[in-house]
Amino acid sequence: MATKTFSGRGDVGKLAYADALALREYGMSYGQYCGSILLDYVHAEHALPAVSTANEMREQRAAALAHMREMSERLRGSKLAQMSGEDMKRLIAGRYE
């Protein structure tokens, strides 16, 4: 496979943040992410990833928070709600033994 080097300039703070996210999510630098994950997506989808507007992101966040509140209300008082973090870990681990 032939390859080509590409580069761009960006705000140092934004690049550091993107690098940290790529490392956390994919275990690679942002440059490696762009040269692999992102390019693979573009090739497979024949399009660039859609960028959400600030309003869409607020709506998605509000919907997610509403769902989390609903779940916490539904589970309030249940046996699961009374468990400690360690108890939950043991419960989950026990399902895979």
QUIRAZI-V328150 format. One record per run of one state. SS is the DSSP state (hx for helix, st for strand, lp for the rest). FROM is the first residue (numbers start at 0). TO is the last residue. If there is no record, write none. Layout:
# QUIRAZI-V328150
((SS,FROM,TO) (SS,FROM,TO))
This chain:
# QUIRAZI-V328150
((lp,0,10) (hx,11,25) (lp,26,28) (hx,29,44) (lp,45,52) (hx,53,74) (lp,75,77) (hx,78,81) (lp,82,83) (hx,84,94) (lp,95,96))
